[in-house]
Structure formats: C-alpha cells, structure tokens
Amino acid sequence: MLTGWRYRIVSVLGVVGLTIAAVVATNHPLSQHVFTTYVPLFNRLEVTVLTGGSFYRAIVLSVVAVTACLLPLYRPRPRRLLDTVVLAQKRLLVAGLALAALGYFKWSHRLPRATLVTIVGLLAILLPAWFVWIRHRPSESDGRTLFVGDDLAQIERIAPAVNAPVLGYLCPSSVGYHGFDEDDITAHTPRAESGDVRADGGVAVEHRESIGGAGPNGPPGSTPDESRALAGLPRLGGLSRLEDVLVERDVDTVVLAFREADRAGFFGALDACHEHGVNAKVHREYADSVLVSAGDVGELVDVDLEPWDPLDHLFKRVFDVLFATVGLLVFAPVMLVIAAAIKYDSPGPVLYSQDRTAGLGETFPVYKFRSMVPEGEDATPTDDEANDRITGVGRVLRKTHLDELPQLWSIFVGDMSVVGPRAVWTEEEVLLERDAPAWRKRWFVKPGLTGLAQINDANSTDPNAKLRYDLEYIRRQSFWVDLKIVVRQIWNVLTDVWAMIRG
C-alpha cells in the first residue's frame, strides 16, 4: 500500500487521469445521445458535443475543480471504507456545483448540462473506487502495525507473530516494565540507571535502559519516549496519544495487549481504531471479550469492528431516521397524554434516564417514561411481576411498551438503532457479565429499541439466553433481518395491547 508522498502523487495523478477520461467519455456523441434520450429530466436536451477550444477548456476546468475540491483525500490517513466513499462523493458534488456556478457567471466557460451531470455521475463511481483501491493493503501483510496496551510482557511475546513492519508501541509511562516479573526485568535490562526517575500523573517510574542497548537518553536528537524500547521497538507515547499516532504514522493495524479488557483502555482503543478505519487484532486467548472475524486462525485474531456490510449499514441508518421521524410525529399527542398521566399518578419526574452502553463500550443516556417510583433503584434484574416499585400507570406503559417512546429521539440522533441488542444499564452489566463472560461481544453493534432477544421474550433475568439471541442477531444481521424483527415486534405489541384490553 502506498504511503507518504508516493500516496499523494499517485492519488492526484489518478484524480487528474480519471477526470480527463470522464470528460472525454461523456463528450462522445454516443454518450450524449444515450443520456439525452433515456435519462428522465434530461431527455429533452439536445446533443451537444464540444470541439476545439471549448473541449480543451472543459477538460482544464473540470480537472482544476475536481482536483482542488478533493484536496482532503490526498493526505494519507486511516479512514473507514464507507467514510472514504462518502467524503469523495461530497467533495465531488462541491466540484460539480462550482463548475455550474462558473458557467452561470461566465457563459463562455459553461459546460453543457448533460455533460456536467454525466461527468459528476461517472466520477461519483470512479473516484471513490480509486481511493479505496490505493488504500488497499496487501492480503499477505497487516501493513504498518502498532502495539497498544499496558502489558509489556504480552507485547514482547506476540511481537514475532506480526507479519508486517512494526512502528512501535504505546503504553502508559507509569507501567514501565511492570508487565514483566523481576526475572524478566533482569534478563532484558543490561543495567539500571540509578537516580533516573520519571513522573507521570504523580507516579514515579524508574527509567531503565532500552532493551536494544541504547542508553537512557537515547540517540542524539531522540526524545525520552522514543528512546525507551521493548524488544527493539520504540515507545511512541502513552495511550492518550493513540489517535494522534494513528493519523501521523498512517497506521494500518493495531495489536492490543491489555491485561484486562476494560471499558476505558481496551474498548477505548477499539473505538479509536473503528473511528479511523484501522484494523485491530488481539491474542487468541483474549478473543472471548471481542467479536472475532469468522474463520480466523492463528495466534493473533482480527477483531470484527464493522460486522455490518457497508450498504446494509447505509440502509439501516436511513431506515432508523425515517422510523424515528414518523414515530415522533405520530406519537407526539400520545406522549403528551402519557406525561400528564404520569404526573397525576405519582410524584416524580415524567422522564427517567439511565446511562447505558452503546457501541464499543461508550455510554449514552437513555430516556424512558417513568414507570416506577424513583426511590430504591437496584441493579439486580427483576421480573415485572415481582417488582413492587412499578406504578399503576407504569404497568400499562410496560405492557404496551409505550414507556419506550422517548427512545425514538435516541434513534433519530444516532445513539441507538431500531434493531439491535437491547441497551443495558452500565451498573447492571457488571452483574450480567458474571453469568455471561462473553457479554461484551454485544458491544460491537449499536444497541436497539428491539431485537432478536426481545421478540423471543429473552431478558436480563436470563443473561445467557439473551446473549445467545444477541450473538445470533450479530451473525445474521442484515437490513432484511431487521425488517422481519420490526414486523414481529409490532405484532407482539399489538397482541399485548389487545390482551390488556380484553383482560
């Protein structure tokens, strides 16, 4: 895969070449005839083939506009595939609008409407494909790799399994060599520098000579962090520098080496990898805490940060926005009635909020209509029949699922989806993980209003059954599976409402 100035030069040359090819192709009499004959809205235009100076002017103007508007994409930095496609198309649309505006104010530079639209449409396919292709890494290599974690012994143990250039590692400076036992420290440290102490957050850490044999101050011109080495690898900083290093070094793969799969460090690093389109790997013995790519073998396994197909992901988001918008508009009068009933029934706020887990361990506030008395909240999962805190109005809301209506706003803003593993209270998850050790695999998809577990009546009182359904959904997920689950959930809600009315 190309990097640095080679990437910049190749990406610019590719944009220029594809733009010229698009202008030539769209200016051909056959292309003009097909477009102005069969494309709606443009089928009443006349065929206009540019020649001579007008043709060369169209090439120059198109190349300048498109090349200038795509400027952010020439920088080699990690991006998710879908982000690359969307950014390229957004920038191309700006270029098309710029050409249209230029032709409006300076008629001599005007491109025929059919030509301009066809150029933009053709490049909307070619340019994203080009940027995705030049970012493609060879299948036999992980590309530029970075180790991240607080377990230095694990990093040194798994480093030989990496089939790629390793840039270095990130770890807290307060960790030092604590990942090793004393025998490891003695074996790997030729000598210790007395009196050389570093402070990080108030914790003094003895600064030892790097394993590679460099002195404590490192080679001339190097920083202290760069001089600290493990298995011949430079330390590039603490965990807080992860996002900066991913961008600055154009990292392709991050190998995580944490002693615990904690929410802040481990899943925070996974979230950064997902945000920047960087592959993530873990040692196989830690695979129970993550969603692993199907069929993965070897000592290091790939973490499946994007279990959704990009096209399905796009359809899912569009469906979420439409569903939430329609729901908020249709149920707005109902929500006003519910709010009045809650205030009349019992003292306390109308809405109730909890911090719940979103994708990759992040948290967000979930809002529901209050269905219980505010006092005496307990994280232990309890069936509704055994819960004496539920109010009279609350029982009706729970049976009809109307207490969930405020979550339509969370779906609209993107914190939740219509379908996905049910978002769980962060304090309750601590208890659920004891009974279901692989619980955190649910964190790899956006939480939902309903899901496969909900339509099969599996809840938090049986965490293993709930987890099985959630993992089954993650394996099978697609836009069509979501539609089936939504239809089933709507039918279940109508059945519950009818049963309540009859009973």
C-alpha positions in Angstrom: 0.0 0.0 0.0 1.2 3.5 -0.9 2.3 6.0 1.9 3.6 9.4 2.3 4.4 11.5 -0.8 4.0 8.5 -3.1 0.4 8.3 -2.0 -0.1 12.0 -2.5 1.4 11.9 -6.0 -0.5 8.8 -7.1 -3.8 9.9 -5.7 -3.6 13.3 -7.5 -2.4 11.7 -10.8 -5.3 9.3 -10.5 -7.9 12.0 -10.0 -6.5 14.0 -12.9 -6.5 11.0 -15.2 -10.0 9.8 -14.3 -11.4 13.3 -14.7 -9.9 13.7 -18.2 -11.2 10.2 -19.1 -14.7 11.2 -17.7 -14.8 14.4 -19.8 -13.7 12.5 -23.0 -16.2 9.7 -22.4 -19.2 12.0 -21.7 -18.4 14.2 -24.6 -18.6 11.3 -27.1 -21.6 11.5 -29.4 -22.9 8.1 -28.3 -22.8 9.0 -24.6 -24.6 12.3 -25.3 -27.3 10.5 -27.4 -27.9 7.9 -24.7 -28.0 10.4 -21.9 -30.3 12.9 -23.6 -32.6 10.2 -24.9 -33.1 7.8 -22.0 -32.4 9.7 -18.8 -35.6 11.4 -17.3 -35.5 15.2 -17.0 -32.6 15.4 -19.4 -34.3 13.6 -22.3 -35.5 16.9 -23.8 -32.0 18.3 -24.2 -30.1 18.4 -27.4 -26.9 16.5 -28.1 -24.0 18.9 -27.5 -20.5 17.7 -28.5 -17.7 20.1 -27.6 -14.9 20.5 -30.0 -11.7 22.6 -30.4 -11.1 25.2 -27.7 -14.4 24.5 -25.9 -13.4 20.9 -25.4 -10.0 21.6 -24.1 -11.4 24.3 -21.8 -13.9 21.8 -20.4 -11.0 19.4 -19.6 -9.0 22.1 -17.9 -11.9 23.5 -15.8 -13.0 20.0 -14.8 -9.5 18.9 -13.7 -8.9 22.1 -11.7 -12.3 22.0 -10.0 -12.3 18.3 -9.1 -8.6 18.1 -8.1 -8.9 21.2 -5.8 -12.2 20.0 -4.1 -10.7 16.6 -3.4 -7.7 18.1 -1.5 -8.5 16.4 1.9 -8.4 13.0 0.3 -4.7 13.4 -0.8 -3.5 13.1 2.7 -2.5 9.6 3.7 -4.5 8.9 6.8 -6.6 6.0 8.0 -10.3 6.1 7.2 -13.1 3.6 7.1 -14.1 2.5 3.7 -17.6 4.0 3.9 -16.1 7.3 5.2 -13.8 7.4 2.2 -16.6 6.8 -0.3 -18.9 9.4 1.3 -16.2 12.1 1.6 -15.1 11.6 -2.1 -18.7 11.9 -3.2 -19.4 15.0 -1.1 -16.3 16.7 -2.4 -17.2 15.8 -6.0 -20.6 17.3 -5.5 -18.9 20.6 -4.4 -16.8 20.4 -7.6 -19.9 20.0 -9.7 -21.6 22.9 -8.1 -18.5 25.1 -8.6 -18.5 24.2 -12.3 -22.2 25.0 -12.6 -21.7 28.4 -10.8 -18.7 29.3 -13.0 -20.8 28.6 -16.1 -23.7 30.7 -14.8 -21.5 33.8 -14.2 -19.2 33.3 -17.2 -21.2 31.9 -20.1 -18.1 31.2 -22.2 -16.9 28.7 -19.6 -20.3 26.9 -19.4 -20.3 23.1 -19.7 -23.5 21.7 -21.3 -25.9 20.4 -18.6 -25.9 16.9 -19.9 -22.1 16.8 -20.0 -21.7 18.3 -16.5 -24.2 15.9 -14.9 -22.7 12.9 -16.6 -19.2 13.8 -15.6 -20.2 14.1 -11.9 -22.2 10.8 -12.1 -19.4 8.9 -13.7 -16.8 10.3 -11.3 -19.0 9.5 -8.3 -18.4 5.9 -9.1 -14.8 6.0 -10.3 -13.1 8.3 -7.7 -14.3 6.6 -4.5 -13.3 3.2 -6.1 -9.9 4.7 -6.9 -9.2 6.0 -3.3 -10.4 2.7 -1.8 -8.1 0.8 -4.2 -4.9 2.7 -3.5 -5.6 2.4 0.2 -5.9 -1.4 -0.1 -3.3 -3.3 1.8 -1.7 -6.5 0.5 -3.5 -9.6 1.8 -0.3 -11.2 3.0 0.6 -8.3 5.3 -1.0 -6.3 8.1 0.6 -3.1 6.8 2.1 -0.7 9.3 1.4 -2.1 12.8 1.3 -0.5 16.2 1.2 -2.3 19.6 -1.1 -0.7 22.2 -1.6 -1.8 25.8 -0.4 -2.0 29.3 1.0 -5.5 29.3 4.6 -5.2 28.0 5.3 -8.9 28.6 2.4 -9.8 26.2 3.7 -7.3 23.6 7.1 -8.9 23.6 5.6 -12.4 23.5 3.3 -11.8 20.5 5.6 -9.4 18.5 7.1 -12.3 16.4 3.6 -13.3 15.2 3.2 -9.9 13.4 3.8 -10.2 9.6 4.4 -6.5 9.0 6.6 -3.6 9.8 6.0 -2.6 13.4 6.2 1.2 14.1 6.5 0.9 17.9 4.2 0.7 20.9 2.0 2.9 23.1 1.7 2.2 26.8 1.2 4.3 30.0 4.5 5.6 31.2 3.6 4.6 34.7 3.5 1.0 33.6 7.3 0.8 32.8 8.3 -2.8 32.9 5.6 -3.8 35.3 4.3 -6.2 32.7 7.4 -8.4 33.4 8.3 -10.2 36.6 11.6 -9.5 38.2 13.4 -12.3 36.3 12.2 -10.8 33.0 13.4 -7.3 34.0 16.8 -8.6 35.0 17.1 -10.6 31.8 16.1 -7.8 29.5 17.9 -4.9 31.2 21.7 -4.8 30.8 22.0 -2.2 33.6 19.8 0.2 35.5 20.5 3.9 35.7 20.4 5.0 39.3 18.6 8.2 40.2 16.9 8.3 36.8 13.2 8.8 37.7 10.3 9.9 35.6 6.9 11.2 36.9 3.6 10.7 35.1 0.5 11.6 37.0 2.3 11.6 40.3 3.7 8.1 39.8 7.5 7.9 39.7 8.8 5.3 37.3 12.3 4.1 37.1 13.7 4.7 33.6 15.7 1.7 32.6 18.0 1.3 29.6 16.2 0.2 26.5 16.3 -3.4 25.5 18.0 -2.7 22.3 21.1 -1.4 24.2 20.6 2.3 23.8 21.4 4.5 26.8 18.7 6.1 28.9 18.9 9.3 26.9 18.7 7.5 23.6 20.5 8.5 20.4 21.2 12.2 19.7 18.1 14.1 18.8 15.6 11.5 20.2 13.0 12.1 22.8 13.0 10.1 26.1 9.8 8.3 25.0 11.3 7.3 21.6 14.5 6.0 23.4 12.5 3.6 25.6 12.4 0.4 23.7 10.9 -3.0 24.1 12.1 -5.9 22.0 13.8 -3.3 19.8 10.6 -1.3 19.4 10.4 2.4 20.2 7.8 3.7 22.7 5.8 6.4 20.9 4.0 7.7 23.9 1.1 7.0 26.3 -2.4 5.7 25.5 -3.7 9.2 25.2 -1.7 9.7 22.0 -3.3 6.8 20.2 -5.5 8.9 17.8 -2.6 11.2 17.0 -0.2 8.4 16.2 -2.8 6.6 14.1 -3.1 9.7 11.9 0.6 10.8 12.0 2.0 7.4 11.2 -0.8 6.3 8.9 -1.2 3.1 10.9 -2.9 0.1 9.2 -3.2 -2.4 12.1 -3.3 -2.1 15.9 -2.5 -5.1 18.1 -4.0 -4.7 21.5 -2.1 -6.1 24.5 -4.0 -5.3 27.7 -4.1 -7.3 30.9 -7.8 -6.7 31.1 -10.5 -6.0 28.5 -11.6 -2.9 30.5 -14.1 -0.3 29.2 -11.8 2.7 29.2 -8.4 1.4 27.9 -9.2 -1.7 25.8 -12.5 -0.7 24.4 -11.4 2.9 24.1 -8.6 1.8 21.8 -11.0 -0.3 19.8 -13.3 2.7 19.4 -10.4 4.8 18.1 -9.5 2.1 15.6 -13.1 2.0 14.4 -13.2 5.7 14.1 -10.1 5.9 11.9 -10.7 2.7 9.9 -7.7 0.8 11.4 -7.7 -2.9 11.7 -7.5 -4.3 15.3 -6.0 -7.6 16.4 -5.8 -9.4 19.8 -4.2 -12.5 21.0 -6.4 -15.6 20.7 -6.6 -16.1 24.5 -8.4 -12.7 24.8 -10.9 -13.5 22.0 -13.8 -14.2 24.4 -14.1 -10.5 25.1 -14.4 -9.4 21.4 -16.3 -10.1 18.2 -13.8 -12.1 16.1 -13.9 -12.3 12.3 -15.4 -15.6 11.1 -12.9 -18.4 10.2 -9.9 -16.5 11.7 -7.0 -18.7 12.6 -3.6 -18.1 14.1 -2.1 -16.7 17.3 -3.5 -13.2 16.5 -7.1 -12.9 15.5 -8.9 -10.0 13.8 -11.5 -8.0 15.8 -14.6 -7.5 13.7 -15.1 -3.8 14.2 -17.5 -3.5 11.2 -19.8 -6.5 11.3 -22.3 -4.7 9.0 -21.9 -4.7 5.3 -21.4 -1.0 4.2 -24.5 -1.0 2.0 -26.7 -2.6 4.7 -25.3 -0.1 7.2 -26.4 2.8 5.0 -29.9 1.3 4.5 -30.1 0.7 8.3 -29.3 4.3 9.1 -31.8 5.7 6.6 -34.5 3.3 8.0 -33.6 4.4 11.5 -34.1 8.1 10.7 -37.3 7.5 8.8 -38.7 5.3 11.6 -37.8 7.7 14.3 -39.2 10.7 12.4 -42.5 9.1 11.7 -42.8 7.8 15.2 -42.1 11.1 16.9 -44.7 12.9 14.7 -47.4 10.2 15.0 -47.0 9.6 18.8 -46.5 13.3 19.8 -50.1 13.6 21.1 -49.9 10.2 22.8 -46.7 11.2 24.6 -48.4 14.4 25.9 -51.2 12.3 27.4 -48.7 9.8 28.9 -46.8 12.7 30.5 -50.0 14.1 32.1 -51.0 10.6 33.4 -47.6 10.0 35.0 -47.7 13.3 36.8 -51.3 12.6 38.0 -50.5 9.0 39.1 -47.4 9.5 41.3 -44.9 12.2 42.4 -41.7 12.5 40.5 -40.3 13.4 37.0 -42.1 12.4 33.8 -38.9 11.0 32.2 -36.4 8.6 33.6 -32.8 8.4 32.4 -30.0 5.9 32.8 -26.5 5.6 31.4 -26.4 2.7 29.1 -23.7 1.1 27.0 -23.5 2.0 23.3 -21.1 0.7 20.7 -17.6 -0.4 21.8 -18.2 0.4 25.5 -19.2 4.1 25.1 -22.1 5.3 27.2 -25.1 7.4 26.5 -28.3 8.5 28.4 -31.4 6.5 27.6 -34.7 8.3 28.3 -38.0 6.4 29.1 -41.3 7.4 30.6 -41.0 6.8 34.3 -42.9 3.6 35.2 -41.6 3.1 38.8 -41.3 5.1 42.0 -37.9 7.0 42.0 -36.7 5.5 45.3 -35.0 2.2 45.8 -33.3 1.6 42.5 -31.4 -1.7 42.3 -29.2 -3.1 39.6 -30.3 -6.7 40.1 -32.6 -7.8 37.2 -36.2 -8.4 38.4 -39.3 -9.7 36.6 -42.2 -7.1 36.4 -44.5 -9.5 38.4 -42.1 -9.4 41.3 -41.3 -5.7 41.2 -43.3 -3.7 43.7 -41.9 -0.4 42.6 -43.9 -0.3 39.4 -46.8 2.3 39.4 -50.3 1.8 38.2 -49.7 3.8 35.0 -46.3 2.2 34.7 -47.8 -1.3 34.4 -49.9 -0.1 31.5 -46.9 1.6 29.9 -44.7 -1.5 30.3 -47.4 -3.9 28.9 -48.0 -1.7 25.9 -44.2 -0.8 25.5 -45.3 2.9 25.4 -42.6 3.7 28.1 -40.0 3.2 25.3 -41.3 6.1 23.1 -38.8 8.7 24.2 -36.1 6.4 22.8 -37.2 7.4 19.3 -35.2 10.5 19.9 -32.0 8.5 20.7 -32.6 6.6 17.4 -33.0 9.9 15.5 -29.7 11.3 16.8 -27.8 8.1 16.2 -27.2 6.8 19.7 -29.4 3.8 19.1 -30.9 1.8 16.2 -34.4 0.4 15.7 -33.0 -3.1 15.9 -30.0 -4.3 17.9 -29.0 -5.8 21.2 -31.0 -4.1 23.9 -29.0 -1.3 25.7 -28.3 -2.3 29.3 -27.7 -0.1 32.3 -24.0 0.1 32.9 -24.3 -0.9 36.6 -26.5 -3.9 35.7 -23.9 -5.1 33.1 -21.4 -5.7 35.9 -23.8 -8.3 37.3 -24.7 -9.8 33.9 -21.0 -10.3 32.9 -20.6 -12.6 35.9 -23.1 -15.0 34.5 -22.3 -14.5 30.8 -18.5 -13.9 30.4 -18.8 -13.2 26.6 -21.4 -10.4 27.3 -19.1 -7.6 25.9 -19.4 -9.1 22.4 -22.8 -7.3 22.3 -20.9 -4.0 22.3 -19.8 -4.4 18.7 -23.1 -3.3 17.2 -25.3 -0.3 18.0 -27.9 -1.0 20.7 -31.5 -1.2 19.5 -35.1 -0.5 20.6 -35.9 -4.1 19.8 -34.0 -7.2 18.8 -34.0 -10.9 18.3 -33.9 -11.4 22.1 -36.9 -9.2 22.7 -39.2 -10.9 20.1 -38.3 -14.2 21.8 -39.0 -12.9 25.3 -35.4 -13.3 26.5 -34.5 -10.6 29.1 -31.8 -9.7 31.6 -33.1 -12.2 34.2 -31.6 -14.9 31.9 -28.4 -13.2 30.6 -27.1 -16.4 28.8 -30.3 -16.8 26.8 -30.3 -13.1 26.0 -26.7 -13.2 24.9 -27.3 -16.2 22.6 -30.0 -14.4 20.8 -28.0 -11.2 20.6 -24.9 -13.0 19.1 -27.2 -14.9 16.7 -28.5 -11.5 15.5 -24.9 -10.2 15.1 -24.1 -13.2 12.9 -27.2 -13.0 10.8 -27.7 -9.2 10.7 -28.8 -7.5 7.6 -31.4 -4.9 6.6 -33.9 -7.6 5.7 -33.4 -9.4 9.1 -34.1 -6.0 10.7 -37.4 -5.6 8.8 -38.5 -9.0 9.9 -37.7 -8.3 13.5 -39.6 -4.9 13.4 -42.7 -6.6 11.9 -42.6 -9.3 14.6 -42.2 -6.7 17.3 -45.1 -4.6 16.1 -47.3 -7.8 16.0 -46.2 -8.6 19.6 -47.0 -5.1 20.8 -50.5 -5.2 19.1 -51.1 -8.6 20.7 -50.1 -7.3 24.2 -52.4 -4.3 23.8 -55.3 -6.5 22.7 -54.7 -8.9 25.6 -54.7 -6.0 28.0 -57.9 -4.6 26.6 -59.7 -7.9 26.8 -58.3 -8.7 30.3 
